[in-house]
Amino acid sequence: MRKILGGLPVLLALMLTASPLWASEGAYSSAQLMDLLYRLICFGILAAVLYRFVRRPLLAFFRDRRESIARNLEYLETQARNLEEQKEMMSRQIANIASERDAILAQYERLGRKEADRIIAEATAAAENLIDKTRQAMDLELKSARQALLAEIVSLSTRAARDLVRENITAEDQTRLTREFMEQVEKLAH
């Protein structure tokens, strides 16, 4: 009943608009005015029926639509905040990439220097070892050469002395040398 009364002001407004038309001087015939009144009443009934049956679904549709738009807007704002946070995080990571790259390059440079120092130390040790072995070999060769030279000198000296002795020794010298040798042997035997 309340719904019908809610549509009554609309109907009354339509009728009030129609009354000046009836009062006018013969511009419209009574059939035309009745047709107009009939149309207005039909329009009022249609408006009341639409108001009665379409108002709630239409209001629910617009309410749901407003809530859906609000949810979508909230979701999009959340996504925008998330994207902004990701953008900031990526910016920090990009800034950190340069420092990380420099740190990695510095680390590899240190490792390279350390490896170069190790290789140089190993090469120096190997060179010193080779020098020591070479010196030892040279000392051995020198010692061997000295001994060979000494042996050759002794051999040549012995041969030269023998040749000299053969040429210069007489039978008398040989007897005297033999006697001296025998005397020394006797001294040693006693």
FILUMPA-945047 format. One record per atom (N, C-alpha, C): y, x, z; residue number from 1; atom name. Coordinates in pm, 1 decimal. Atoms other than C-alpha are relative to their C-alpha. Example, Ala and Ser with C-alpha at 12.3 -4.5 7.8 and 13.67 -1.06 7.14 Angstrom:
2
       py       px       pz seq atom
   -119.0     89.0      0.0   1    N
   -450.0   1230.0    780.0   1   CA
    120.0     90.0      0.0   1    C
   -119.0    -82.0     -6.0   2    N
   -106.0   1367.0    714.0   2   CA
    109.0    -77.0     73.0   2    C
This chain:
190
       py       px       pz seq atom
   -118.8     82.8      0.0   1    N
      0.0      0.0      0.0   1   CA
    125.0     87.1      0.0   1    C
   -113.4    -91.9    -11.5   2    N
    226.2    283.6     86.0   2   CA
     31.4     63.0   -135.4   2    C
    -16.5    -59.3    132.0   3    N
    168.7    428.8   -260.4   3   CA
     73.8    -95.4    -92.4   3    C
    -67.3    100.2     84.6   4    N
    276.7    110.2   -423.2   4   CA
    146.3     -7.0     37.8   4    C
   -138.5      3.9    -46.3   5    N
    589.3    102.8   -211.4   5   CA
     74.2    126.8    -40.4   5    C
    -63.3   -124.8     43.6   6    N
    652.4    465.8   -308.1   6   CA
     45.2     -8.5   -143.7   6    C
    -37.1     15.2    140.4   7    N
    667.9    362.4   -675.9   7   CA
    102.8   -109.5    -19.8   7    C
    -96.3    109.6      6.5   8    N
    894.5     63.5   -599.7   8   CA
    141.8     47.7    -29.6   8    C
   -136.7    -42.3     33.7   9    N
   1220.1    262.8   -606.2   9   CA
     15.3     32.9   -147.5   9    C
     -8.4    -31.7    142.4  10    N
   1141.1    380.0   -955.3  10   CA
     11.2   -129.3    -80.3  10    C
     -3.3    129.5     69.7  11    N
   1077.5     23.2  -1067.7  11   CA
    133.8    -66.7     17.4  11    C
   -130.6     59.7    -28.6  12    N
   1395.9    -99.9   -903.7  12   CA
    109.4     69.7    -80.6  12    C
    -99.9    -74.4     76.2  13    N
   1598.2    173.9  -1071.0  13   CA
     -6.6    -39.3   -145.9  13    C
     13.4     42.1    138.9  14    N
   1459.9     68.7  -1404.5  14   CA
     57.1   -140.4    -21.8  14    C
    -50.8    136.8     12.8  15    N
   1547.2   -295.7  -1343.7  15   CA
    151.9     -4.2      9.3  15    C
   -145.2     -2.1    -13.3  16    N
   1895.6   -213.6  -1236.4  16   CA
     64.9     52.0   -127.2  16    C
    -54.4    -49.9    125.5  17    N
   1947.6    -25.2  -1558.2  17   CA
     -8.4   -109.0   -105.1  17    C
     17.5    104.8     99.6  18    N
   1825.2   -324.0  -1750.9  18   CA
     99.7   -114.6     19.6  18    C
    -89.3    114.0    -24.7  19    N
   2063.1   -577.6  -1584.8  19   CA
    133.1     12.0    -72.7  19    C
   -123.6     -3.4     78.7  20    N
   2379.7   -443.7  -1749.7  20   CA
    -26.2    -32.2   -146.5  20    C
     30.1     32.2    138.0  21    N
   2204.0   -479.9  -2079.6  21   CA
     -4.3   -152.0    -20.8  21    C
      4.9    145.3     11.5  22    N
   2148.0   -853.9  -2013.0  22   CA
    139.4    -60.7      5.7  22    C
   -133.5     54.7    -17.4  23    N
   2504.2   -901.0  -1918.2  23   CA
     87.6     26.6   -120.8  23    C
    -84.0    -32.3    114.2  24    N
   2638.7   -757.4  -2238.3  24   CA
      4.5   -118.0    -95.0  24    C
    -23.7    116.3     85.4  25    N
   2765.9   -997.1  -2498.6  25   CA
    -78.9      6.8   -128.0  25    C
     77.0     23.7    118.3  26    N
   2506.4  -1071.7  -2752.0  26   CA
    -34.7    120.3    -83.0  26    C
     34.3   -115.6     78.2  27    N
   2450.3   -719.9  -2858.4  27   CA
   -150.3      4.8    -20.9  27    C
    145.1      2.9      9.9  28    N
   2082.3   -770.2  -2789.2  28   CA
    -46.1   -142.9     20.1  28    C
     54.3    135.1    -15.8  29    N
   1877.7  -1085.1  -2820.0  29   CA
    -86.7     -2.4    123.8  29    C
     80.7     12.6   -121.1  30    N
   1683.3  -1215.5  -2527.0  30   CA
   -141.6     48.2    -25.1  30    C
    134.3    -49.3     32.4  31    N
   1355.0  -1129.8  -2703.8  31   CA
     -1.7    152.7      8.5  31    C
     -7.1   -145.8     -7.4  32    N
   1470.1   -773.3  -2734.4  32   CA
      9.9     46.9    144.2  32    C
    -14.8    -36.5   -140.8  33    N
   1570.8   -767.2  -2372.8  33   CA
   -132.2    -18.8     73.2  33    C
    129.0     24.3    -63.0  34    N
   1236.6   -913.6  -2269.6  34   CA
    -99.7    110.0    -40.0  34    C
     85.2   -110.4     45.7  35    N
   1063.0   -654.5  -2481.7  35   CA
     34.4    128.6     74.8  35    C
    -42.3   -118.0    -74.9  36    N
   1269.1   -388.6  -2314.4  36   CA
    -48.0     -7.6    144.4  36    C
     45.7     18.2   -138.1  37    N
   1187.5   -532.3  -1972.1  37   CA
   -151.0     19.9      8.7  37    C
    144.8    -17.2      3.5  38    N
    819.4   -551.0  -2062.4  38   CA
    -35.3    149.5     -9.9  38    C
     24.5   -143.5     16.3  39    N
    829.6   -189.1  -2175.8  39   CA
     32.3     76.6    128.3  39    C
    -37.1    -66.7   -124.5  40    N
   1006.7    -83.2  -1858.2  40   CA
   -103.2    -26.0    108.8  40    C
    101.9     32.0    -99.8  41    N
    752.7   -263.2  -1644.1  41   CA
   -127.9     77.6    -30.2  41    C
    118.9    -77.1     38.3  42    N
    468.1   -102.8  -1839.3  42   CA
     18.8    148.1     33.7  42    C
    -27.3   -140.1    -32.4  43    N
    635.2    233.7  -1800.8  43   CA
     -7.6     23.4    150.1  43    C
      4.6    -10.1   -146.5  44    N
    676.3    173.6  -1426.7  44   CA
   -142.9     -3.0     49.7  44    C
    140.0      8.0    -40.3  45    N
    312.4     73.7  -1393.0  45   CA
    -71.4    130.1    -36.7  45    C
     60.7   -124.9     43.3  46    N
    207.6    375.4  -1595.8  46   CA
     43.1    115.0     91.2  46    C
    -50.1   -105.5    -88.9  47    N
    429.4    599.5  -1382.5  47   CA
    -65.5    -11.7    137.1  47    C
     62.6     20.3   -130.4  48    N
    283.8    444.8  -1063.1  48   CA
   -147.1     42.5     -4.9  48    C
    140.6    -36.9     13.3  49    N
    -73.4    486.0  -1189.3  49   CA
    -12.0    153.0    -10.1  49    C
      2.1   -146.7     12.8  50    N
     -3.3    843.4  -1293.8  50   CA
     33.0     65.1    133.6  50    C
    -38.4    -53.7   -129.2  51    N
    168.9    906.9   -963.2  51   CA
   -117.0    -11.4     97.2  51    C
    109.9     26.5    -92.4  52    N
   -124.4    756.2   -776.3  52   CA
   -119.5     91.5    -27.0  52    C
    123.7    -69.5     32.6  53    N
   -407.8    931.0   -961.7  53   CA
     19.4    146.6    -45.2  53    C
    -20.4   -134.3     53.9  54    N
   -253.7   1243.2  -1112.7  54   CA
     74.7     90.4     98.3  54    C
    -83.3    -78.7    -90.6  55    N
    -22.9   1352.5   -831.0  55   CA
    -83.5    100.6     80.1  55    C
     80.6    -90.0    -82.8  56    N
   -292.5   1498.4   -602.6  56   CA
    -65.6    111.8    -82.5  56    C
     58.8   -108.4     79.3  57    N
   -489.7   1685.0   -872.4  57   CA
    106.8     94.4    -56.0  57    C
   -106.5    -82.7     54.4  58    N
   -161.5   1802.2  -1023.7  58   CA
     58.9     90.1    108.1  58    C
    -50.4    -80.6   -111.8  59    N
    -30.7   1917.2   -684.9  59   CA
   -103.6    105.6     40.2  59    C
    106.6    -95.3    -34.4  60    N
   -368.6   2078.6   -607.8  60   CA
     -6.8    111.0   -105.8  60    C
      1.4    -98.7    107.4  61    N
   -363.3   2249.2   -947.8  61   CA
    113.4    100.7     17.4  61    C
   -115.2    -91.6    -15.6  62    N
    -14.7   2387.1   -892.8  62   CA
    -10.3     82.5    127.5  62    C
     18.9    -75.1   -124.0  63    N
    -96.7   2482.5   -532.6  63   CA
   -103.4    111.5    -21.1  63    C
    102.9    -99.3     29.0  64    N
   -417.2   2657.5   -645.6  64   CA
     53.0    108.6    -94.6  64    C
    -57.9    -94.8     95.5  65    N
   -228.4   2816.1   -932.2  65   CA
     96.3     95.4     71.5  65    C
    -93.9    -82.4    -76.6  66    N
     44.1   2940.7   -694.6  66   CA
    -77.3     98.6     88.0  66    C
     80.9    -88.5    -84.6  67    N
   -223.3   3079.3   -455.8  67   CA
    -70.5    107.5    -83.9  67    C
     66.4    -94.6     89.6  68    N
   -409.9   3240.6   -746.1  68   CA
     98.7    107.8    -46.8  68    C
   -102.3    -95.8     43.5  69    N
    -89.4   3400.3   -871.4  69   CA
     36.6     91.9    115.2  69    C
    -33.4    -82.0   -117.9  70    N
     -8.0   3517.4   -516.9  70   CA
   -111.0    102.1     27.1  70    C
    111.0    -92.3    -19.5  71    N
   -358.3   3666.8   -480.1  71   CA
      0.5    109.7   -106.8  71    C
     -4.7    -98.0    108.6  72    N
   -333.1   3834.9   -820.4  72   CA
    115.5     98.0     19.8  72    C
   -115.8    -86.5    -24.9  73    N
     11.6   3965.6   -733.1  73   CA
    -29.4     97.3    113.8  73    C
     36.0    -86.4   -113.1  74    N
   -116.8   4097.8   -399.4  74   CA
   -101.5    105.8    -43.8  74    C
    100.3    -93.2     50.4  75    N
   -417.5   4254.9   -573.2  75   CA
     66.1    106.8    -87.1  75    C
    -67.5    -95.8     87.3  76    N
   -194.0   4413.6   -836.0  76   CA
     89.8     95.2     79.5  76    C
    -81.5    -87.9    -84.5  77    N
     41.1   4545.4   -566.6  77   CA
    -88.6    102.3     71.1  77    C
     94.1    -91.4    -64.2  78    N
   -258.8   4694.0   -383.7  78   CA
    -46.3    106.3   -100.1  78    C
     42.0    -93.6    103.9  79    N
   -379.7   4849.8   -708.4  79   CA
    112.4     98.1    -32.8  79    C
   -114.2    -88.2     28.0  80    N
    -30.2   4985.3   -773.7  80   CA
     15.0    103.8    110.6  80    C
     -8.0    -95.2   -111.5  81    N
    -22.7   5141.9   -425.2  81   CA
   -112.6    102.7     -9.7  81    C
    113.8    -91.6     13.4  82    N
   -370.5   5287.3   -478.2  82   CA
     22.8    100.5   -112.6  82    C
    -27.4    -89.7    112.2  83    N
   -269.4   5426.7   -816.1  83   CA
    108.8    100.2     35.6  83    C
   -106.7    -90.8    -43.0  84    N
     45.9   5574.3   -663.0  84   CA
    -57.1    107.5     92.7  84    C
     63.5    -96.8    -89.1  85    N
   -163.9   5737.0   -388.2  85   CA
    -85.1     98.1    -79.4  85    C
     81.2    -87.8     83.6  86    N
   -404.8   5870.5   -649.9  86   CA
     87.8     95.3    -80.5  86    C
    -92.8    -84.0     74.4  87    N
   -110.6   5998.7   -852.1  87   CA
     51.7    112.4     88.8  87    C
    -48.7   -102.3    -93.0  88    N
     26.5   6180.5   -546.8  88   CA
   -110.6    101.4     31.0  88    C
    112.3    -88.0    -29.1  89    N
   -319.7   6318.0   -466.0  89   CA
    -25.7     93.2   -118.6  89    C
     20.4    -81.8    119.9  90    N
   -362.0   6437.9   -826.2  90   CA
    112.1    102.7    -13.5  90    C
   -111.9    -94.6      6.7  91    N
    -16.2   6595.7   -815.0  91   CA
    -21.6    114.9     97.5  91    C
     28.5   -105.2    -98.6  92    N
   -111.9   6781.5   -497.2  92   CA
   -113.3     89.2    -50.3  92    C
    112.2    -79.0     50.1  93    N
   -440.8   6888.0   -655.5  93   CA
     44.9     90.4   -114.4  93    C
    -50.5    -81.1    110.6  94    N
   -259.9   7007.5   -967.6  94   CA
     81.8    115.9     54.4  94    C
    -77.4   -107.4    -62.0  95    N
    -18.8   7202.7   -749.2  95   CA
    -92.9    100.9     66.3  95    C
     95.7    -89.2    -66.4  96    N
   -315.4   7342.9   -556.9  96   CA
    -81.3     80.8   -100.9  96    C
     78.6    -70.4    101.6  97    N
   -492.1   7440.8   -880.4  97   CA
     63.8    135.2    -30.1  97    C
    -67.6   -126.5     29.4  98    N
   -228.2   7704.2   -949.5  98   CA
    -23.5    100.5    112.9  98    C
     20.7    -92.5   -111.6  99    N
   -260.3   7852.3   -601.0  99   CA
   -147.8     39.5      9.4  99    C
    142.5    -32.3     -1.0 100    N
   -640.7   7830.7   -617.0 100   CA
    -33.1    100.7   -110.3 100    C
     21.4    -92.4    111.0 101    N
   -633.9   8003.8   -955.6 101   CA
     48.1    139.0     39.0 101    C
    -52.3   -130.2    -43.2 102    N
   -413.8   8279.1   -812.7 102   CA
    -89.9     63.3    104.6 102    C
     89.4    -52.8   -103.9 103    N
   -644.3   8313.8   -511.4 103   CA
   -129.9     52.1    -61.9 103    C
    124.5    -42.0     66.1 104    N
   -953.6   8333.5   -734.6 104   CA
     23.6    128.7    -79.4 104    C
    -30.6   -121.5     76.0 105    N
   -785.4   8588.6   -961.3 105   CA
     17.5    119.4     93.6 105    C
    -18.7   -109.0    -97.1 106    N
   -680.4   8794.8   -658.0 106   CA
   -134.5     44.6     56.6 106    C
    132.1    -33.4    -53.5 107    N
  -1034.1   8775.5   -518.9 107   CA
    -79.5     81.1   -102.4 107    C
     73.5    -74.1    102.0 108    N
  -1187.2   8888.6   -848.8 108   CA
     62.7    137.2    -24.6 108    C
    -65.5   -129.3     14.3 109    N
   -927.5   9162.7   -875.1 109   CA
    -43.2     93.3    113.3 109    C
     47.9    -80.5   -113.1 110    N
  -1022.9   9282.5   -524.8 110   CA
   -143.8     44.1    -21.8 110    C
    140.5    -34.1     25.4 111    N
  -1390.8   9264.5   -617.0 111   CA
    -10.8    106.0   -109.3 111    C
      1.0    -97.5    108.7 112    N
  -1319.4   9455.2   -938.7 112   CA
     41.4    137.9     49.2 112    C
    -43.3   -128.5    -55.6 113    N
  -1130.3   9725.8   -752.1 113   CA
   -108.6     59.6     89.1 113    C
    105.7    -46.9    -89.5 114    N
  -1404.5   9745.2   -491.7 114   CA
   -117.0     55.6    -81.4 114    C
    110.5    -44.3     85.7 115    N
  -1669.3   9774.2   -764.9 115   CA
     37.8    129.2    -71.5 115    C
    -44.9   -122.7     65.8 116    N
  -1461.0  10036.0   -949.0 116   CA
     -2.9    116.3     98.9 116    C
      4.1   -105.5   -103.0 117    N
  -1421.5  10232.9   -624.4 117   CA
   -143.6     42.5     28.2 117    C
    141.0    -31.3    -24.3 118    N
  -1796.4  10207.8   -564.8 118   CA
    -57.4     82.7   -114.5 118    C
     52.4    -72.6    116.6 119    N
  -1874.3  10323.7   -918.4 119   CA
     57.1    141.9     -2.3 119    C
    -61.8   -132.9     -2.4 120    N
  -1625.6  10610.2   -888.1 120   CA
    -62.9     84.7    109.6 120    C
     62.8    -74.4   -110.1 121    N
  -1774.0  10707.7   -550.5 121   CA
   -140.3     44.5    -39.0 121    C
    134.7    -36.2     43.9 122    N
  -2125.7  10699.6   -697.1 122   CA
      5.3    111.2   -104.5 122    C
    -12.5   -102.0    104.5 123    N
  -2013.2  10901.3  -1000.1 123   CA
     41.7    133.5     60.7 123    C
    -42.8   -123.1    -66.8 124    N
  -1836.8  11153.4   -774.4 124   CA
   -116.9     62.4     74.7 124    C
    116.7    -50.5    -73.6 125    N
  -2145.8  11183.0   -553.9 125   CA
   -102.5     58.9    -96.4 125    C
     96.4    -49.9     99.1 126    N
  -2367.2  11222.8   -861.5 126   CA
     50.1    131.2    -60.0 126    C
    -55.3   -123.4     56.4 127    N
  -2129.8  11484.8  -1004.9 127   CA
    -12.1    114.3    100.5 127    C
     12.5   -102.9   -102.2 128    N
  -2122.4  11674.6   -675.4 128   CA
   -145.5     44.0     15.4 128    C
    143.2    -31.2     -9.0 129    N
  -2501.5  11652.4   -654.7 129   CA
    -41.5     86.7   -118.8 129    C
     32.0    -76.6    120.1 130    N
  -2527.4  11780.0  -1012.8 130   CA
     58.4    141.0      9.4 130    C
    -62.7   -132.1    -17.2 131    N
  -2282.5  12062.4   -933.8 131   CA
    -81.6     82.9     99.0 131    C
     81.5    -71.9    -99.0 132    N
  -2487.5  12155.5   -623.3 132   CA
   -132.0     46.7    -61.0 132    C
    127.0    -37.7     62.5 133    N
  -2812.7  12151.1   -820.5 133   CA
     21.7    110.3   -102.2 133    C
    -30.6   -103.1     99.4 134    N
  -2651.1  12354.7  -1095.4 134   CA
     25.8    133.8     68.9 134    C
    -25.2   -123.8    -76.0 135    N
  -2524.2  12609.3   -839.8 135   CA
   -131.6     58.8     51.5 135    C
    128.3    -48.2    -50.3 136    N
  -2869.3  12629.4   -682.7 136   CA
    -82.6     61.0   -113.1 136    C
     75.8    -51.8    115.0 137    N
  -3027.0  12673.1  -1025.4 137   CA
     59.5    132.4    -46.4 137    C
    -64.9   -124.2     40.6 138    N
  -2768.7  12936.7  -1113.6 138   CA
    -32.5    112.6     99.1 138    C
     33.6   -100.4   -101.9 139    N
  -2831.9  13114.9   -782.0 139   CA
   -143.9     48.3    -18.1 139    C
    139.6    -38.5     21.6 140    N
  -3207.2  13106.7   -846.3 140   CA
    -14.0     86.1   -125.1 140    C
      6.4    -77.9    124.4 141    N
  -3159.4  13229.9  -1203.2 141   CA
     60.7    138.4     20.5 141    C
    -65.3   -127.5    -26.6 142    N
  -2921.1  13500.7  -1082.2 142   CA
    -91.8     89.2     84.2 142    C
     92.5    -74.4    -86.7 143    N
  -3166.6  13603.0   -809.6 143   CA
   -118.6     49.9    -82.8 143    C
    113.0    -36.2     84.7 144    N
  -3451.7  13599.1  -1061.6 144   CA
     41.7    108.9    -97.6 144    C
    -48.0   -103.0     93.3 145    N
  -3241.2  13796.9  -1308.3 145   CA
     19.3    132.7     72.1 145    C
    -18.1   -122.4    -78.4 146    N
  -3151.4  14047.3  -1034.4 146   CA
   -135.7     66.2     27.5 146    C
    132.5    -56.2    -30.0 147    N
  -3515.4  14084.4   -938.1 147   CA
    -62.6     59.1   -125.7 147    C
     54.9    -51.2    125.8 148    N
  -3616.7  14121.2  -1301.0 148   CA
     70.4    129.5    -39.3 148    C
    -76.8   -119.8     32.1 149    N
  -3337.6  14369.8  -1355.2 149   CA
    -38.9    115.6     92.2 149    C
     40.6   -102.2    -96.6 150    N
  -3432.1  14554.3  -1036.0 150   CA
   -140.0     53.8    -34.4 150    C
    135.6    -41.2     37.7 151    N
  -3797.7  14556.7  -1143.7 151   CA
      5.5     87.3   -123.9 151    C
    -13.8    -78.7    122.8 152    N
  -3694.3  14684.3  -1484.8 152   CA
     60.2    136.7     32.3 152    C
    -62.5   -127.5    -39.9 153    N
  -3470.2  14945.8  -1323.9 153   CA
   -103.3     88.8     70.0 153    C
    102.9    -76.5    -71.9 154    N
  -3755.1  15049.0  -1090.2 154   CA
   -101.3     54.4    -99.1 154    C
     98.9    -41.9     98.8 155    N
  -3995.9  15060.8  -1382.4 155   CA
     53.8    114.0    -84.9 155    C
    -59.9   -104.4     82.5 156    N
  -3759.4  15262.1  -1596.0 156   CA
     21.5    128.2     81.8 156    C
    -23.0   -116.7    -86.2 157    N
  -3670.5  15486.0  -1302.5 157   CA
   -132.2     71.9     26.2 157    C
    130.3    -58.4    -26.3 158    N
  -4037.9  15538.3  -1223.6 158   CA
    -47.4     76.2   -122.6 158    C
     43.8    -62.9    123.0 159    N
  -4117.2  15619.5  -1583.8 159   CA
     82.7    127.5    -25.5 159    C
    -87.0   -117.0     21.8 160    N
  -3816.4  15849.5  -1608.2 160   CA
    -33.0    108.9    101.3 160    C
     33.3    -98.5   -103.1 161    N
  -3907.0  16014.7  -1278.3 161   CA
   -133.5     64.9    -32.0 161    C
    130.5    -53.0     33.8 162    N
  -4268.7  16056.2  -1386.6 162   CA
     12.7     99.1   -116.2 162    C
    -18.4    -89.7    113.8 163    N
  -4157.4  16199.7  -1714.9 163   CA
     67.8    129.4     45.0 163    C
    -70.0   -118.1    -51.7 164    N
  -3922.4  16433.4  -1530.3 164   CA
    -95.0     86.5     82.5 164    C
     92.7    -73.6    -85.3 165    N
  -4188.6  16523.9  -1282.3 165   CA
    -99.1     71.6    -89.8 165    C
     97.9    -62.6     89.2 166    N
  -4438.6  16596.7  -1559.4 166   CA
     61.8    120.6    -71.3 166    C
    -62.2   -108.2     73.5 167    N
  -4190.5  16807.3  -1741.1 167   CA
     40.6    114.2     94.0 167    C
    -58.2   -102.1    -85.9 168    N
  -4048.9  16990.6  -1441.7 168   CA
    -93.1     46.4    112.5 168    C
     86.4    -40.5   -111.6 169    N
  -4330.1  17013.0  -1189.7 169   CA
    -96.0    110.8    -48.6 169    C
     91.7   -110.8     29.9 170    N
  -4535.1  17322.9  -1182.3 170   CA
   -122.5    -14.9     88.0 170    C
    122.7      5.4    -77.8 171    N
  -4881.4  17385.1  -1037.3 171   CA
     28.7     38.6    142.6 171    C
    -38.4    -44.8   -133.0 172    N
  -4726.1  17557.8   -742.4 172   CA
     67.5   -114.0     76.2 172    C
    -68.3    114.2    -61.6 173    N
  -4499.9  17250.7   -672.2 173   CA
   -102.8   -106.2     36.1 173    C
    101.8    103.1    -23.7 174    N
  -4802.2  17023.8   -697.1 174   CA
    -83.7     37.7    120.2 174    C
     76.9    -43.8   -114.3 175    N
  -4995.8  17228.2   -442.9 175   CA
     82.5    -19.5    125.2 175    C
    -86.4     13.8   -116.1 176    N
  -4702.3  17231.8   -204.2 176   CA
     14.0   -147.7     36.1 176    C
    -15.9    143.3    -25.8 177    N
  -4653.1  16853.3   -234.7 177   CA
   -129.2    -57.1     57.9 177    C
    127.2     48.9    -49.1 178    N
  -5020.3  16789.4   -175.5 178   CA
    -17.2     43.5    143.8 178    C
     13.6    -49.3   -136.0 179    N
  -5017.0  17007.9    134.6 179   CA
     91.0    -78.3     94.0 179    C
    -94.4     75.4    -84.9 180    N
  -4709.8  16829.9    276.5 180   CA
    -51.8   -142.6     24.3 180    C
     52.6    135.3    -12.7 181    N
  -4870.0  16494.3    210.4 181   CA
   -115.5     -2.7     97.5 181    C
    116.4     -6.7    -86.5 182    N
  -5186.1  16594.5    388.7 182   CA
     42.5     25.3    144.5 182    C
    -48.4    -26.7   -134.3 183    N
  -4994.1  16723.2    686.8 183   CA
     54.2   -128.2     62.3 183    C
    -56.6    124.1    -53.5 184    N
  -4817.1  16395.7    726.5 184   CA
   -111.8   -100.1     29.9 184    C
    112.9     89.4    -24.9 185    N
  -5144.2  16205.2    701.0 185   CA
    -68.5     41.0    127.0 185    C
     64.1    -48.2   -121.5 186    N
  -5290.8  16424.6    972.5 186   CA
     84.4    -35.2    121.8 186    C
    -88.3     34.1   -111.3 187    N
  -4988.0  16364.1   1193.8 187   CA
    -16.2   -148.3     32.9 187    C
     12.5    144.0    -22.5 188    N
  -5028.7  15995.4   1147.5 188   CA
   -138.8    -34.2     55.0 188    C
    136.6     27.2    -45.3 189    N
  -5402.5  16008.8   1211.3 189   CA
    -11.4     35.5    145.8 189    C
     12.3    -41.6   -141.9 190    N
  -5350.3  16177.2   1549.7 190   CA
     84.8    -82.9     78.3 190    C
